[in-house]
Amino acid sequence: PGDAESPSRRRPLLTRGGASPSSVAARRRSSRVAMTASAGGASYLATTVAPSVGAVIANAMFLTSLPAVLEARKTGSLGDLNPIPWACIFANTVGWLHYSFVMRNPYAFFSNAPGAVLGLFYVLTGAELGSAQQRAQLRLVSVAGLAAHVVAAYFSCFVLKTIAARQALTGYVANAALVLLYGAPLSTLKEVLATKSAASIFAPLSVVSGLNGGLWLIYGLAIKDLFLAVPNGLGLVLALTQLGFKLVFRK
């Protein structure tokens, strides 16, 4: 007993690397805190920053056609403008407004509310200044889109009982409208290939559509909402396709 080392004189235990257990534990806690902060920052960017910027880009996308529409009203002619995307803007925004009501998603609401008003204004302009064929196409897309949303609203309000079922219905309808919107500039593809001219493809709309699709793709993946992620991912691809045609037939 007299030869035993007293507790106060014992040396601290060391790990293989020469560090004490307490310092190793401290480093591990620090590492976990750093990883949590990093994950939190990434989550904030994906779930808050991306949809906020996406809302701005979405409204910019709807506004890109406004100067051309105002010029057409001034000259009394649509010229080379393709009015079909305008009807798709109207149908798309009404669908996503319905989705935002069901899901109580403010990002989806503020991304589409101004576009619904602008889309209606564009459609009325096309109906006033377009050719007989253009007016017929506008009527078909606008009326069919609105009718689909009215039917979806009836089932959502009076038939379906769960939020999941309402989300599925409104999501599928809004998805269909969004894909039509992204692909609408390609409705003149036959003319583009025949004339070797991409004048009917409005480049600013395609650029902003691509940015919009990319941001909403990130947000949809972050919150695990495929109704947001899938159509916007496809929209990004379609926008890049349109810009590809614009580059190939830029003359």
C-alpha positions in Angstrom: 0.0 0.0 0.0 2.8 2.4 0.7 4.2 1.9 -2.8 0.9 2.5 -4.6 0.7 5.6 -6.7 -1.8 8.1 -5.3 -4.8 9.1 -7.5 -3.6 12.7 -7.6 -0.3 11.6 -9.2 -1.7 9.3 -11.8 -1.0 10.3 -15.4 -4.1 10.8 -17.6 -4.9 8.0 -20.0 -3.9 8.7 -23.6 -5.3 7.3 -26.8 -3.2 5.7 -29.4 -2.7 9.1 -31.1 -1.5 10.7 -27.9 -4.7 12.6 -27.0 -6.7 12.2 -23.8 -10.2 10.8 -24.0 -11.7 14.1 -22.9 -10.0 16.0 -25.8 -11.1 13.3 -28.3 -14.7 13.6 -27.0 -14.5 17.4 -27.3 -13.3 17.2 -30.9 -16.1 14.8 -31.7 -18.7 17.1 -30.2 -17.2 20.0 -32.2 -17.3 18.0 -35.4 -20.9 17.0 -34.8 -21.9 20.7 -34.2 -20.1 21.7 -37.4 -21.8 19.0 -39.4 -25.2 20.0 -37.9 -24.6 23.6 -38.8 -23.5 22.7 -42.3 -26.5 20.5 -42.8 -28.8 23.2 -41.4 -27.2 25.8 -43.8 -27.7 23.5 -46.8 -31.3 22.8 -45.8 -32.0 26.6 -45.4 -30.6 27.2 -48.9 -32.7 24.5 -50.4 -36.0 25.0 -48.5 -36.0 28.8 -48.1 -33.6 30.6 -50.4 -34.2 28.4 -53.5 -38.0 28.8 -53.5 -37.8 32.5 -52.6 -35.5 33.1 -55.5 -37.7 30.7 -57.5 -40.7 32.9 -56.8 -38.9 35.9 -58.2 -37.7 34.0 -61.2 -41.2 32.6 -61.9 -42.7 36.0 -61.9 -39.8 37.2 -64.1 -40.7 34.4 -66.5 -44.3 35.5 -66.7 -43.2 39.1 -67.2 -40.8 38.4 -70.0 -43.6 38.4 -72.5 -45.1 41.7 -71.4 -42.9 44.0 -73.5 -43.6 42.0 -76.6 -47.3 41.9 -75.8 -47.5 45.7 -75.3 -45.6 46.2 -78.5 -48.0 44.0 -80.3 -51.0 45.9 -78.9 -49.3 49.1 -80.1 -48.7 47.9 -83.6 -52.0 45.9 -83.8 -50.2 42.7 -84.9 -48.6 39.7 -83.2 -46.0 39.4 -85.9 -43.8 36.3 -85.3 -45.0 35.9 -81.7 -46.3 32.5 -80.7 -49.4 33.1 -78.5 -49.8 29.4 -77.4 -47.4 29.9 -74.4 -49.7 32.6 -73.1 -52.6 30.3 -72.8 -50.3 27.8 -71.1 -49.2 30.4 -68.6 -52.8 31.0 -67.7 -53.7 27.3 -67.4 -50.5 26.6 -65.5 -50.8 29.4 -62.9 -54.4 28.6 -62.1 -53.4 24.9 -61.5 -50.6 25.8 -59.2 -52.7 28.3 -57.3 -55.1 25.4 -56.6 -52.1 23.3 -55.5 -50.9 26.1 -53.2 -54.4 26.3 -51.6 -54.4 22.6 -50.9 -50.9 22.4 -49.6 -50.9 25.9 -47.9 -47.6 26.6 -49.7 -46.9 30.3 -49.8 -44.0 29.9 -52.2 -46.2 28.2 -54.8 -48.9 30.9 -54.3 -46.8 34.0 -54.7 -45.0 32.3 -57.7 -48.2 32.0 -59.6 -50.7 34.7 -58.5 -49.3 37.5 -60.6 -48.8 35.1 -63.5 -52.5 34.2 -63.6 -53.4 37.9 -64.1 -50.7 38.4 -66.7 -51.6 35.2 -68.5 -55.3 36.3 -68.8 -54.1 39.6 -70.2 -51.9 37.9 -72.7 -54.6 35.5 -73.8 -57.1 38.4 -74.3 -54.4 40.1 -76.4 -53.9 37.1 -78.6 -57.6 36.6 -79.0 -57.8 40.2 -80.2 -54.8 40.4 -82.5 -54.1 36.8 -83.6 -55.0 35.1 -86.8 -58.1 32.9 -87.1 -55.9 29.8 -86.4 -54.2 31.4 -83.5 -57.4 32.4 -81.9 -58.8 28.9 -82.3 -55.7 27.5 -80.6 -55.9 30.0 -77.8 -59.6 29.1 -77.2 -58.8 25.4 -77.2 -55.9 25.6 -74.7 -57.5 28.2 -72.4 -61.0 26.6 -72.2 -59.6 23.1 -71.9 -57.2 24.1 -69.2 -59.7 26.0 -67.2 -62.3 23.2 -67.5 -59.7 20.7 -66.2 -59.1 22.9 -63.2 -62.8 23.4 -62.5 -63.3 19.6 -62.5 -60.3 19.1 -60.3 -61.5 21.8 -57.9 -64.9 20.0 -57.6 -63.3 16.6 -56.7 -60.8 18.3 -54.4 -63.5 20.2 -52.4 -66.5 17.7 -52.4 -65.2 14.2 -53.1 -61.7 13.6 -51.8 -61.4 13.4 -48.0 -57.7 13.4 -47.3 -54.9 16.0 -47.9 -52.8 13.3 -49.6 -55.6 12.5 -52.1 -56.1 16.2 -52.8 -52.4 16.8 -53.2 -52.2 13.9 -55.7 -55.1 15.2 -57.8 -54.1 18.9 -57.9 -50.4 17.9 -58.3 -51.1 15.8 -61.4 -53.3 18.4 -63.0 -50.8 21.2 -62.3 -47.9 19.0 -63.5 -49.7 18.5 -66.8 -50.2 22.2 -67.2 -46.6 23.0 -66.3 -45.2 20.5 -68.8 -47.4 22.1 -71.5 -46.1 25.6 -70.4 -42.4 24.5 -70.6 -43.0 22.8 -74.0 -45.3 25.4 -75.5 -42.5 27.3 -77.3 -41.8 24.0 -79.2 -45.4 24.1 -80.6 -43.9 25.8 -83.7 -41.1 23.2 -84.0 -42.4 22.0 -87.4 -42.2 25.6 -88.7 -38.7 26.1 -87.2 -37.4 23.0 -88.9 -39.1 23.9 -92.2 -38.0 27.5 -92.4 -34.6 27.0 -90.6 -35.6 30.0 -88.5 -36.2 30.0 -84.7 -37.8 33.5 -84.7 -41.0 32.0 -83.1 -39.0 30.8 -80.1 -38.8 33.7 -77.6 -35.3 33.3 -76.1 -35.8 35.4 -72.9 -38.7 33.2 -72.0 -36.7 30.0 -72.6 -33.7 31.3 -70.5 -35.9 32.3 -67.5 -37.9 29.1 -67.8 -34.7 27.1 -67.5 -33.6 29.1 -64.4 -37.1 28.7 -62.9 -37.1 24.9 -63.6 -33.7 24.5 -62.0 -34.6 26.3 -58.8 -37.9 24.6 -58.3 -36.2 21.2 -59.0 -33.8 21.9 -56.1 -36.7 22.9 -53.8 -38.9 20.0 -54.7 -36.0 17.5 -54.1 -35.2 19.2 -50.7 -38.8 18.9 -49.4 -39.3 15.5 -51.1 -42.2 16.8 -53.2 -42.0 15.0 -56.6 -45.0 17.1 -57.9 -42.6 20.1 -57.8 -39.4 18.3 -58.7 -40.3 16.1 -61.7 -42.1 18.6 -64.0 -39.6 21.4 -63.2 -36.7 19.0 -64.0 -38.4 18.2 -67.3 -38.9 22.0 -67.8 -35.2 22.6 -67.4 -34.5 20.0 -70.1 -37.2 21.5 -72.5 -35.8 25.0 -71.9 -32.3 23.9 -72.8 -33.8 22.2 -75.9 -35.4 25.4 -77.0 -32.2 27.4 -76.5 -30.4 24.7 -78.5 -32.8 25.3 -81.5 -32.3 29.0 -81.0 -28.6 28.6 -81.3 -28.7 26.3 -84.3 -31.2 28.4 -86.2 -30.1 31.8 -84.8 -30.0 33.4 -88.3 
